[in-house]
Amino acid sequence: MRSLAARSLGAALRLAAALGALAGAAPARAAIEEYENWSVSAYELDDENGLDDLLRGFTPWEDWQWRASLNGARVGMGCATTQTWEVDLDAKLEQWLSRRVSVGYRHFQQEELGESVNLDEFRLAYRAPAGWWGGGTYRPSFDKQLHDAGLFAGWYGDSAHWARAYLGFEDALNNFWEGRTEYIEDKERRTYETNPRELELTALWREGDRWGAAARLAGVPTYARHLTPAPSDSALPSRLTLAGWYAGADLFAAAGRGWTLGLRARWKGCDRTDELDEGAGPDGGFAAYDVGRLRDAQARPWGAKALGARWALRIQGLARWSSETHDTPLGHHSLATRHLGGQATAVWEAWPFLSAEAGLAADWVDVEQDGPPELDVFTHGTRRESRAVFALDLHWRGAHLVLIESLEGDDEGYQTVGFHDKGFAHLTIQF
């Protein structure tokens, strides 16, 4: 009898290889919101943000299972602070209109302390007999200025072997119909010196449950946007110049002796300049008041080992380096954080539909901040975080619910070791 770890991952990957359609086709996620709404320093509002990354979002093996489904919805939710929840939401629907034409819908929402992305995408795709495929996307918005549109093309062998290139046009109405946005009632106005374009390359290659690789390269080349306040607003006109890039990879392989090993890694960067029209600076009166540079690099190694028919061991590691610098009229300020942590849990399959998990997690965090005191941001400083983790995993047909409880492992002055720390929940429905 195969073990719990081998059955869960292997069955999901075999299902993925067997599915037709465009199950592997991830949505185009390149968007200026990935960078405009990003803040490295905001993560420091949560002293355990590194440990929370291992529990709030979906685990690497769950991501590989998710790629196997054509239709579904999932939400990962966890406590960030005493006032905020963090949510990762993903939903996808695909319907074939003929042997070669399909329509699809994708909703992607990531609400975290340092990142906020909320996208709805409709897609029309055509698959040629030789395997080439392409189509268009549309992202609606309540604000007429913020509609997005895009085109994609690539090669599609099957749901386990494909590649795609995407070109998106952010704020499409401003891009192609700017005259209509001169004045919209008493609202602010967004216009561009350089219109934003979204670029993305994604690919997936998977050989059953033996090994798999997924990659994503995305970015928004430099663009400049003017924001003119509404006539009733006394704020000064402003200009934002921004460029952002992302590179990520996800790998796994069966390593023998019951082990499945994987690595999930990403690099993200953003350069932005914020200016105000004070009437005294160069270039039409605009003067820079903040030149920011953000970087984030992280690696998440993971593994699952069979320990018999009903037992398995799961491990996750976290190595993360982040930095944020600002040049302002008050001076230069920098913040750098480094995380090194991990989590190990034992899994017991009590029944075919219910398993329990328990283990420990720890994170060593080093924080450096330099610059004028008036520019300092809030941090919890250099620290060590730890917790005990307990989870119940209920799965029946296409539904999968994971409830997670964690207990504090260190004394932080306001908590006692062994008290409730944070709770998390994952819900996935696939059909």
C-alpha positions as a Markdown table, in Angstrom:
| # | Residue | x | y | z |
|---|---|---|---|---|
| 1 | Met | 0.0 | 0.0 | 0.0 |
| 2 | Arg | 1.4 | 3.4 | -1.0 |
| 3 | Ser | 2.0 | 6.0 | 1.6 |
| 4 | Leu | -0.1 | 9.1 | 2.3 |
| 5 | Ala | 2.5 | 11.4 | 0.9 |
| 6 | Ala | 3.1 | 9.4 | -2.3 |
| 7 | Arg | -0.6 | 8.9 | -3.0 |
| 8 | Ser | -1.6 | 12.5 | -2.5 |
| 9 | Leu | 1.1 | 14.1 | -4.7 |
| 10 | Gly | 1.3 | 11.3 | -7.2 |
| 11 | Ala | -2.5 | 11.1 | -7.8 |
| 12 | Ala | -2.7 | 14.8 | -8.3 |
| 13 | Leu | 0.1 | 14.9 | -10.8 |
| 14 | Arg | -1.2 | 11.9 | -12.8 |
| 15 | Leu | -4.5 | 13.7 | -13.0 |
| 16 | Ala | -2.9 | 16.8 | -14.3 |
| 17 | Ala | -1.1 | 14.8 | -17.1 |
| 18 | Ala | -4.4 | 13.2 | -18.1 |
| 19 | Leu | -6.5 | 16.3 | -18.3 |
| 20 | Gly | -7.0 | 17.9 | -21.7 |
| 21 | Ala | -8.1 | 21.5 | -22.2 |
| 22 | Leu | -6.0 | 24.4 | -20.9 |
| 23 | Ala | -5.8 | 23.4 | -17.3 |
| 24 | Gly | -2.1 | 24.4 | -17.1 |
| 25 | Ala | -2.7 | 27.8 | -18.6 |
| 26 | Ala | -2.2 | 30.2 | -15.7 |
| 27 | Pro | -3.8 | 33.6 | -15.9 |
| 28 | Ala | -1.9 | 36.6 | -17.0 |
| 29 | Arg | -1.0 | 38.3 | -13.7 |
| 30 | Ala | 1.4 | 41.0 | -14.9 |
| 31 | Ala | -0.1 | 44.2 | -13.7 |
| 32 | Ile | 1.0 | 47.5 | -12.4 |
| 33 | Glu | -0.8 | 46.7 | -9.1 |
| 34 | Glu | 1.8 | 44.1 | -8.4 |
| 35 | Tyr | 4.3 | 47.0 | -7.9 |
| 36 | Glu | 2.4 | 50.2 | -7.2 |
| 37 | Asn | 0.8 | 48.6 | -4.1 |
| 38 | Trp | 3.9 | 46.8 | -2.9 |
| 39 | Ser | 5.7 | 47.7 | 0.3 |
| 40 | Val | 8.6 | 45.8 | 2.0 |
| 41 | Ser | 8.4 | 47.8 | 5.2 |
| 42 | Ala | 4.7 | 47.0 | 5.7 |
| 43 | Tyr | 5.6 | 43.3 | 6.3 |
| 44 | Glu | 7.3 | 44.4 | 9.6 |
| 45 | Leu | 3.9 | 45.2 | 11.1 |
| 46 | Asp | 3.6 | 41.5 | 11.6 |
| 47 | Asp | 6.5 | 40.2 | 13.7 |
| 48 | Glu | 5.9 | 36.6 | 12.5 |
| 49 | Asn | 5.4 | 37.4 | 8.8 |
| 50 | Gly | 8.1 | 34.8 | 7.9 |
| 51 | Leu | 6.4 | 32.0 | 9.8 |
| 52 | Asp | 3.0 | 33.1 | 8.5 |
| 53 | Asp | 4.3 | 32.7 | 4.9 |
| 54 | Leu | 4.6 | 29.0 | 5.7 |
| 55 | Leu | 1.0 | 28.6 | 6.8 |
| 56 | Arg | -1.2 | 31.4 | 5.3 |
| 57 | Gly | -0.6 | 30.8 | 1.6 |
| 58 | Phe | -0.9 | 27.5 | -0.2 |
| 59 | Thr | 1.9 | 25.1 | 0.3 |
| 60 | Pro | 4.0 | 24.1 | -2.7 |
| 61 | Trp | 2.5 | 20.6 | -3.0 |
| 62 | Glu | -1.0 | 22.2 | -2.9 |
| 63 | Asp | 0.0 | 24.5 | -5.8 |
| 64 | Trp | 1.0 | 21.5 | -7.9 |
| 65 | Gln | -2.4 | 19.8 | -7.2 |
| 66 | Trp | -4.2 | 23.1 | -8.1 |
| 67 | Arg | -2.6 | 23.1 | -11.5 |
| 68 | Ala | -4.3 | 19.8 | -12.2 |
| 69 | Ser | -7.8 | 21.1 | -12.1 |
| 70 | Leu | -9.7 | 22.8 | -14.9 |
| 71 | Asn | -12.3 | 24.5 | -12.7 |
| 72 | Gly | -12.2 | 25.4 | -9.1 |
| 73 | Ala | -11.8 | 28.0 | -6.3 |
| 74 | Arg | -9.6 | 28.2 | -3.3 |
| 75 | Val | -8.9 | 30.6 | -0.5 |
| 76 | Gly | -6.1 | 30.7 | 2.0 |
| 77 | Met | -6.7 | 33.0 | 4.9 |
| 78 | Gly | -4.7 | 33.8 | 8.1 |
| 79 | Cys | -4.3 | 36.3 | 10.8 |
| 80 | Ala | -1.7 | 39.0 | 10.1 |
| 81 | Thr | -2.2 | 41.4 | 13.0 |
| 82 | Thr | -4.9 | 42.0 | 15.6 |
| 83 | Gln | -6.7 | 44.2 | 13.1 |
| 84 | Thr | -6.1 | 42.5 | 9.7 |
| 85 | Trp | -6.5 | 39.3 | 7.9 |
| 86 | Glu | -4.4 | 38.3 | 4.9 |
| 87 | Val | -6.2 | 36.5 | 2.1 |
| 88 | Asp | -5.0 | 34.6 | -1.0 |
| 89 | Leu | -8.0 | 33.9 | -3.3 |
| 90 | Asp | -7.9 | 32.1 | -6.7 |
| 91 | Ala | -10.8 | 31.0 | -8.9 |
| 92 | Lys | -10.9 | 29.6 | -12.4 |
| 93 | Leu | -13.5 | 28.5 | -14.9 |
| 94 | Glu | -12.9 | 27.1 | -18.4 |
| 95 | Gln | -15.5 | 26.1 | -21.0 |
| 96 | Trp | -14.8 | 24.7 | -24.5 |
| 97 | Leu | -17.1 | 26.1 | -27.2 |
| 98 | Ser | -15.6 | 23.7 | -29.8 |
| 99 | Arg | -12.6 | 21.4 | -30.3 |
| 100 | Arg | -10.4 | 24.5 | -30.8 |
| 101 | Val | -12.1 | 27.5 | -29.1 |
| 102 | Ser | -12.5 | 28.0 | -25.3 |
| 103 | Val | -13.5 | 30.8 | -23.0 |
| 104 | Gly | -12.3 | 31.2 | -19.5 |
| 105 | Tyr | -12.5 | 33.3 | -16.4 |
| 106 | Arg | -10.0 | 33.8 | -13.6 |
| 107 | His | -10.1 | 35.8 | -10.4 |
| 108 | Phe | -6.9 | 36.4 | -8.5 |
| 109 | Gln | -6.8 | 38.3 | -5.2 |
| 110 | Gln | -3.8 | 38.7 | -2.9 |
| 111 | Glu | -4.4 | 40.9 | 0.1 |
| 112 | Glu | -1.4 | 41.0 | 2.4 |
| 113 | Leu | 0.3 | 43.6 | 4.5 |
| 114 | Gly | 2.9 | 44.4 | 1.8 |
| 115 | Glu | 1.1 | 43.4 | -1.4 |
| 116 | Ser | -2.4 | 44.0 | -2.8 |
| 117 | Val | -3.5 | 42.6 | -6.2 |
| 118 | Asn | -7.1 | 42.1 | -7.2 |
| 119 | Leu | -7.7 | 41.0 | -10.8 |
| 120 | Asp | -10.7 | 39.6 | -12.8 |
| 121 | Glu | -9.8 | 38.3 | -16.2 |
| 122 | Phe | -11.9 | 37.0 | -19.1 |
| 123 | Arg | -10.1 | 35.0 | -21.8 |
| 124 | Leu | -10.9 | 33.8 | -25.3 |
| 125 | Ala | -8.4 | 31.2 | -26.7 |
| 126 | Tyr | -7.9 | 29.3 | -30.0 |
| 127 | Arg | -5.7 | 26.2 | -30.3 |
| 128 | Ala | -4.3 | 25.4 | -33.8 |
| 129 | Pro | -3.9 | 21.8 | -35.0 |
| 130 | Ala | -0.1 | 22.1 | -34.8 |
| 131 | Gly | -0.2 | 23.0 | -31.2 |
| 132 | Trp | 0.2 | 26.8 | -31.5 |
| 133 | Trp | -2.4 | 28.7 | -29.5 |
| 134 | Gly | -3.3 | 32.3 | -28.7 |
| 135 | Gly | -6.1 | 34.7 | -27.9 |
| 136 | Gly | -7.1 | 37.8 | -25.9 |
| 137 | Thr | -7.9 | 38.8 | -22.4 |
| 138 | Tyr | -10.0 | 41.5 | -20.8 |
| 139 | Arg | -10.1 | 42.8 | -17.2 |
| 140 | Pro | -13.1 | 44.9 | -16.3 |
| 141 | Ser | -13.1 | 47.6 | -13.8 |
| 142 | Phe | -15.7 | 49.8 | -12.0 |
| 143 | Asp | -13.6 | 52.8 | -12.9 |
| 144 | Lys | -13.7 | 53.3 | -16.7 |
| 145 | Gln | -10.1 | 54.5 | -16.7 |
| 146 | Leu | -8.7 | 51.2 | -15.3 |
| 147 | His | -9.9 | 48.6 | -17.8 |
| 148 | Asp | -7.0 | 46.2 | -18.9 |
| 149 | Ala | -6.7 | 44.2 | -22.1 |
| 150 | Gly | -4.1 | 41.9 | -23.5 |
| 151 | Leu | -3.0 | 39.4 | -26.2 |
| 152 | Phe | -1.2 | 36.1 | -25.7 |
| 153 | Ala | 0.4 | 33.4 | -27.9 |
| 154 | Gly | 2.4 | 30.3 | -27.3 |
| 155 | Trp | 2.7 | 26.6 | -27.8 |
| 156 | Tyr | 0.4 | 24.0 | -26.2 |
| 157 | Gly | 1.2 | 20.3 | -26.2 |
| 158 | Asp | -1.1 | 19.2 | -23.4 |
| 159 | Ser | -1.9 | 20.4 | -19.9 |
| 160 | Ala | 1.6 | 19.3 | -18.7 |
| 161 | His | 3.6 | 20.9 | -21.5 |
| 162 | Trp | 3.0 | 24.4 | -22.6 |
| 163 | Ala | 4.5 | 27.9 | -22.9 |
| 164 | Arg | 3.0 | 31.4 | -23.4 |
| 165 | Ala | 3.9 | 35.0 | -24.0 |
| 166 | Tyr | 1.6 | 37.8 | -22.9 |
| 167 | Leu | 1.4 | 41.5 | -23.8 |
| 168 | Gly | -1.0 | 43.6 | -21.7 |
| 169 | Phe | -2.3 | 47.1 | -22.0 |
| 170 | Glu | -2.9 | 48.6 | -18.6 |
| 171 | Asp | -5.6 | 51.2 | -18.2 |
| 172 | Ala | -6.6 | 50.6 | -21.8 |
| 173 | Leu | -9.1 | 53.5 | -22.0 |
| 174 | Asn | -6.3 | 55.9 | -21.1 |
| 175 | Asn | -4.0 | 54.1 | -23.5 |
| 176 | Phe | -6.2 | 54.4 | -26.6 |
| 177 | Trp | -9.0 | 56.9 | -25.8 |
| 178 | Glu | -7.4 | 59.5 | -23.6 |
| 179 | Gly | -9.6 | 62.3 | -24.9 |
| 180 | Arg | -12.6 | 60.8 | -23.1 |
| 181 | Thr | -10.9 | 61.0 | -19.7 |
| 182 | Glu | -10.2 | 64.8 | -19.7 |
| 183 | Tyr | -12.8 | 65.4 | -17.1 |
| 184 | Ile | -15.1 | 62.8 | -15.5 |
| 185 | Glu | -17.5 | 64.6 | -13.3 |
| 186 | Asp | -15.6 | 65.7 | -10.2 |
| 187 | Lys | -13.1 | 62.9 | -10.2 |
| 188 | Glu | -9.3 | 62.8 | -10.3 |
| 189 | Arg | -7.8 | 62.2 | -13.7 |
| 190 | Arg | -5.1 | 59.6 | -14.7 |
| 191 | Thr | -3.1 | 60.4 | -17.8 |
| 192 | Tyr | 0.2 | 58.9 | -19.1 |
| 193 | Glu | 3.4 | 60.3 | -20.5 |
| 194 | Thr | 4.5 | 56.7 | -21.2 |
| 195 | Asn | 1.7 | 54.2 | -21.2 |
| 196 | Pro | 2.2 | 51.0 | -19.1 |
| 197 | Arg | 2.7 | 47.7 | -20.9 |
| 198 | Glu | 2.6 | 44.4 | -19.1 |
| 199 | Leu | 5.0 | 41.6 | -20.3 |
| 200 | Glu | 4.9 | 38.0 | -19.1 |
| 201 | Leu | 6.4 | 34.7 | -20.1 |
| 202 | Thr | 5.1 | 31.5 | -18.4 |
| 203 | Ala | 5.9 | 27.9 | -19.0 |
| 204 | Leu | 5.1 | 24.5 | -17.5 |
| 205 | Trp | 6.8 | 21.1 | -18.1 |
| 206 | Arg | 5.8 | 18.1 | -16.1 |
| 207 | Glu | 6.6 | 14.4 | -16.4 |
| 208 | Gly | 3.9 | 12.7 | -14.4 |
| 209 | Asp | 4.8 | 12.4 | -10.7 |
| 210 | Arg | 8.6 | 12.0 | -11.5 |
| 211 | Trp | 9.4 | 15.7 | -11.9 |
| 212 | Gly | 8.0 | 19.0 | -12.9 |
| 213 | Ala | 9.1 | 22.6 | -13.5 |
| 214 | Ala | 7.1 | 25.9 | -13.8 |
| 215 | Ala | 8.5 | 29.3 | -14.5 |
| 216 | Arg | 7.3 | 32.9 | -14.7 |
| 217 | Leu | 9.1 | 36.0 | -15.9 |
| 218 | Ala | 7.0 | 39.2 | -15.8 |
| 219 | Gly | 7.4 | 42.9 | -15.7 |
| 220 | Val | 6.2 | 46.4 | -16.4 |
| 221 | Pro | 8.7 | 48.5 | -18.3 |
| 222 | Thr | 9.2 | 52.1 | -17.2 |
| 223 | Tyr | 6.1 | 54.2 | -17.4 |
| 224 | Ala | 5.1 | 57.7 | -16.2 |
| 225 | Arg | 1.6 | 58.6 | -15.0 |
| 226 | His | 0.1 | 62.0 | -14.0 |
| 227 | Leu | -2.6 | 62.2 | -11.4 |
| 228 | Thr | -4.6 | 65.4 | -11.6 |
| 229 | Pro | -6.8 | 66.0 | -8.5 |
| 230 | Ala | -10.5 | 66.7 | -8.9 |
| 231 | Pro | -11.4 | 70.4 | -9.2 |
| 232 | Ser | -12.8 | 70.3 | -5.6 |
| 233 | Asp | -9.5 | 68.7 | -4.3 |
| 234 | Ser | -6.8 | 71.1 | -3.0 |
| 235 | Ala | -4.1 | 68.4 | -3.4 |
| 236 | Leu | -1.1 | 69.1 | -5.8 |
| 237 | Pro | -0.8 | 67.3 | -9.1 |
| 238 | Ser | 1.6 | 64.4 | -8.9 |
| 239 | Arg | 3.6 | 62.2 | -11.2 |
| 240 | Leu | 4.7 | 58.6 | -10.7 |
| 241 | Thr | 7.5 | 56.9 | -12.7 |
| 242 | Leu | 7.7 | 53.2 | -12.1 |
| 243 | Ala | 9.3 | 50.0 | -13.4 |
| 244 | Gly | 8.9 | 46.5 | -11.9 |
| 245 | Trp | 10.1 | 43.0 | -12.7 |
| 246 | Tyr | 9.4 | 39.5 | -11.4 |
| 247 | Ala | 11.1 | 36.1 | -11.8 |
| 248 | Gly | 9.9 | 32.9 | -10.2 |
| 249 | Ala | 10.3 | 29.1 | -10.5 |
| 250 | Asp | 8.7 | 26.1 | -9.0 |
| 251 | Leu | 10.4 | 22.6 | -9.2 |
| 252 | Phe | 9.8 | 19.2 | -7.8 |
| 253 | Ala | 11.2 | 15.7 | -8.3 |
| 254 | Ala | 10.8 | 12.2 | -6.9 |
| 255 | Ala | 14.1 | 11.6 | -5.2 |
| 256 | Gly | 13.9 | 7.9 | -4.1 |
| 257 | Arg | 13.6 | 6.3 | -0.7 |
| 258 | Gly | 10.1 | 7.7 | -0.4 |
| 259 | Trp | 11.1 | 11.4 | -0.8 |
| 260 | Thr | 9.6 | 14.0 | -3.0 |
| 261 | Leu | 11.7 | 17.2 | -3.0 |
| 262 | Gly | 10.9 | 20.6 | -4.4 |
| 263 | Leu | 12.0 | 24.3 | -4.5 |
| 264 | Arg | 10.0 | 27.4 | -5.0 |
| 265 | Ala | 11.9 | 30.6 | -5.5 |
| 266 | Arg | 11.2 | 34.2 | -6.6 |
| 267 | Trp | 12.9 | 37.6 | -7.1 |
| 268 | Lys | 10.9 | 40.8 | -7.3 |
| 269 | Gly | 12.1 | 44.4 | -7.8 |
| 270 | Cys | 10.6 | 47.8 | -8.3 |
| 271 | Asp | 12.0 | 51.3 | -8.9 |
| 272 | Arg | 9.7 | 54.2 | -8.4 |
| 273 | Thr | 9.9 | 58.0 | -8.3 |
| 274 | Asp | 7.1 | 60.1 | -6.8 |
| 275 | Glu | 7.0 | 63.8 | -7.7 |
| 276 | Leu | 4.7 | 66.8 | -6.8 |
| 277 | Asp | 4.1 | 69.9 | -8.9 |
| 278 | Glu | 5.2 | 72.5 | -6.5 |
| 279 | Gly | 5.8 | 75.1 | -9.3 |
| 280 | Ala | 9.5 | 75.4 | -8.4 |
| 281 | Gly | 11.1 | 72.3 | -9.7 |
| 282 | Pro | 12.5 | 71.5 | -13.2 |
| 283 | Asp | 10.5 | 69.8 | -16.0 |
| 284 | Gly | 7.2 | 71.7 | -15.8 |
| 285 | Gly | 7.3 | 72.3 | -12.0 |
| 286 | Phe | 7.6 | 68.7 | -10.9 |
| 287 | Ala | 10.1 | 68.0 | -8.1 |
| 288 | Ala | 10.9 | 64.5 | -6.7 |
| 289 | Tyr | 10.0 | 64.0 | -3.1 |
| 290 | Asp | 10.7 | 60.3 | -2.9 |
| 291 | Val | 12.9 | 58.0 | -5.0 |
| 292 | Gly | 12.2 | 54.4 | -3.8 |
| 293 | Arg | 13.9 | 51.1 | -4.6 |
| 294 | Leu | 12.4 | 47.8 | -3.4 |
| 295 | Arg | 13.9 | 44.3 | -3.7 |
| 296 | Asp | 12.7 | 40.9 | -2.4 |
| 297 | Ala | 14.4 | 37.5 | -3.0 |
| 298 | Gln | 13.3 | 34.2 | -1.4 |
| 299 | Ala | 13.7 | 30.5 | -1.6 |
| 300 | Arg | 11.3 | 27.9 | -0.3 |
| 301 | Pro | 12.8 | 24.4 | -0.3 |
| 302 | Trp | 10.4 | 21.6 | 0.7 |
| 303 | Gly | 10.1 | 17.9 | 1.0 |
| 304 | Ala | 7.7 | 15.1 | 1.8 |
| 305 | Lys | 8.8 | 11.6 | 2.8 |
| 306 | Ala | 6.7 | 8.5 | 3.2 |
| 307 | Leu | 6.9 | 6.8 | 6.6 |
| 308 | Gly | 4.5 | 4.0 | 6.0 |
| 309 | Ala | 1.0 | 3.6 | 4.8 |
| 310 | Arg | -0.5 | 6.2 | 7.1 |
| 311 | Trp | 2.4 | 8.4 | 8.1 |
| 312 | Ala | 4.4 | 11.1 | 6.3 |
| 313 | Leu | 6.9 | 13.8 | 7.1 |
| 314 | Arg | 6.7 | 17.3 | 5.6 |
| 315 | Ile | 9.4 | 19.9 | 5.8 |
| 316 | Gln | 9.5 | 23.5 | 4.5 |
| 317 | Gly | 12.4 | 26.0 | 4.6 |
| 318 | Leu | 12.4 | 29.7 | 4.2 |
| 319 | Ala | 15.4 | 31.9 | 3.2 |
| 320 | Arg | 14.4 | 35.5 | 2.4 |
| 321 | Trp | 16.2 | 38.8 | 1.9 |
| 322 | Ser | 14.3 | 42.1 | 1.4 |
| 323 | Ser | 15.3 | 45.7 | 1.2 |
| 324 | Glu | 13.6 | 49.1 | 0.7 |
| 325 | Thr | 15.5 | 52.4 | 0.3 |
| 326 | His | 14.2 | 55.9 | -0.1 |
| 327 | Asp | 15.9 | 59.1 | -1.1 |
| 328 | Thr | 13.9 | 62.2 | 0.1 |
| 329 | Pro | 14.6 | 65.8 | 0.8 |
| 330 | Leu | 15.2 | 64.7 | 4.4 |
| 331 | Gly | 18.0 | 62.3 | 3.4 |
| 332 | His | 18.6 | 58.7 | 2.5 |
| 333 | His | 16.8 | 55.9 | 4.4 |
| 334 | Ser | 17.3 | 52.1 | 4.1 |
| 335 | Leu | 15.6 | 49.0 | 5.6 |
| 336 | Ala | 16.9 | 45.5 | 5.2 |
| 337 | Thr | 15.4 | 42.3 | 6.6 |
| 338 | Arg | 16.8 | 38.7 | 6.4 |
| 339 | His | 14.8 | 35.6 | 7.3 |
| 340 | Leu | 16.1 | 32.1 | 7.8 |
| 341 | Gly | 13.5 | 29.6 | 9.1 |
| 342 | Gly | 11.6 | 26.4 | 8.5 |
| 343 | Gln | 8.9 | 24.1 | 9.6 |
| 344 | Ala | 8.7 | 20.3 | 10.1 |
| 345 | Thr | 5.4 | 18.4 | 10.7 |
| 346 | Ala | 4.3 | 14.8 | 10.9 |
| 347 | Val | 1.1 | 13.8 | 9.1 |
| 348 | Trp | -1.2 | 10.9 | 10.2 |
| 349 | Glu | -4.0 | 9.7 | 7.9 |
| 350 | Ala | -6.7 | 8.7 | 10.4 |
| 351 | Trp | -9.3 | 7.9 | 7.7 |
| 352 | Pro | -9.3 | 8.3 | 3.9 |
| 353 | Phe | -11.1 | 11.6 | 4.3 |
| 354 | Leu | -9.3 | 13.0 | 7.4 |
| 355 | Ser | -5.6 | 13.5 | 8.4 |
| 356 | Ala | -4.0 | 15.3 | 11.2 |
| 357 | Glu | -0.7 | 17.2 | 11.3 |
| 358 | Ala | 1.5 | 18.5 | 14.1 |
| 359 | Gly | 5.0 | 20.0 | 14.2 |
| 360 | Leu | 7.3 | 22.9 | 15.0 |
| 361 | Ala | 8.4 | 26.1 | 13.2 |
| 362 | Ala | 11.1 | 28.7 | 13.8 |
| 363 | Asp | 12.4 | 31.8 | 12.1 |
| 364 | Trp | 15.5 | 33.9 | 12.7 |
| 365 | Val | 15.0 | 37.5 | 11.6 |
| 366 | Asp | 17.8 | 40.1 | 11.2 |
| 367 | Val | 16.7 | 43.7 | 10.7 |
| 368 | Glu | 18.9 | 46.7 | 9.8 |
| 369 | Gln | 17.6 | 50.3 | 9.5 |
| 370 | Asp | 19.7 | 53.3 | 8.7 |
| 371 | Gly | 18.9 | 57.0 | 8.0 |
| 372 | Pro | 17.4 | 60.1 | 9.7 |
| 373 | Pro | 15.3 | 59.1 | 12.7 |
| 374 | Glu | 12.3 | 61.0 | 11.3 |
| 375 | Leu | 12.2 | 58.5 | 8.3 |
| 376 | Asp | 12.4 | 55.4 | 10.5 |
| 377 | Val | 9.6 | 52.9 | 9.9 |
| 378 | Phe | 8.2 | 50.6 | 12.6 |
| 379 | Thr | 9.8 | 47.2 | 13.0 |
| 380 | His | 10.0 | 44.5 | 15.6 |
| 381 | Gly | 13.8 | 44.5 | 15.3 |
| 382 | Thr | 16.1 | 41.5 | 15.1 |
| 383 | Arg | 14.4 | 38.6 | 16.7 |
| 384 | Arg | 13.7 | 34.9 | 16.9 |
| 385 | Glu | 10.1 | 33.5 | 16.4 |
| 386 | Ser | 8.9 | 30.0 | 17.0 |
| 387 | Arg | 5.6 | 28.2 | 17.3 |
| 388 | Ala | 3.9 | 24.8 | 17.5 |
| 389 | Val | 1.6 | 23.9 | 14.6 |
| 390 | Phe | -1.5 | 21.7 | 14.6 |
| 391 | Ala | -3.8 | 21.0 | 11.6 |
| 392 | Leu | -6.8 | 19.0 | 10.5 |
| 393 | Asp | -7.1 | 18.2 | 6.8 |
| 394 | Leu | -10.6 | 17.1 | 5.6 |
| 395 | His | -10.9 | 16.0 | 2.0 |
| 396 | Trp | -13.8 | 14.5 | 0.2 |
| 397 | Arg | -14.0 | 14.3 | -3.6 |
| 398 | Gly | -13.4 | 17.8 | -4.9 |
| 399 | Ala | -13.4 | 19.6 | -1.6 |
| 400 | His | -10.4 | 20.1 | 0.6 |
| 401 | Leu | -10.5 | 22.0 | 4.0 |
| 402 | Val | -7.4 | 22.6 | 6.2 |
| 403 | Leu | -7.8 | 24.2 | 9.6 |
| 404 | Ile | -4.6 | 25.3 | 11.3 |
| 405 | Glu | -4.0 | 26.3 | 14.9 |
| 406 | Ser | -0.6 | 27.6 | 16.2 |
| 407 | Leu | 0.7 | 28.1 | 19.7 |
| 408 | Glu | 3.3 | 30.6 | 20.8 |
| 409 | Gly | 6.7 | 29.2 | 21.2 |
| 410 | Asp | 8.5 | 32.2 | 22.7 |
| 411 | Asp | 7.8 | 35.0 | 25.2 |
| 412 | Glu | 7.3 | 38.3 | 23.4 |
| 413 | Gly | 6.4 | 40.4 | 26.5 |
| 414 | Tyr | 2.6 | 40.2 | 25.7 |
| 415 | Gln | 2.2 | 36.5 | 25.1 |
| 416 | Thr | 3.1 | 33.4 | 27.1 |
| 417 | Val | 4.6 | 30.3 | 25.7 |
| 418 | Gly | 1.9 | 27.8 | 24.9 |
| 419 | Phe | -0.9 | 30.3 | 24.4 |
| 420 | His | -2.9 | 30.7 | 21.2 |
| 421 | Asp | -0.8 | 32.5 | 18.5 |
| 422 | Lys | -2.6 | 32.6 | 15.1 |
| 423 | Gly | -5.2 | 30.6 | 13.2 |
| 424 | Phe | -5.3 | 29.8 | 9.5 |
| 425 | Ala | -7.7 | 28.2 | 7.0 |
| 426 | His | -7.4 | 26.8 | 3.5 |
| 427 | Leu | -10.4 | 25.8 | 1.4 |
| 428 | Thr | -10.2 | 24.4 | -2.1 |
| 429 | Ile | -13.0 | 23.2 | -4.3 |
| 430 | Gln | -12.1 | 21.6 | -7.7 |
| 431 | Phe | -14.5 | 20.2 | -10.3 |
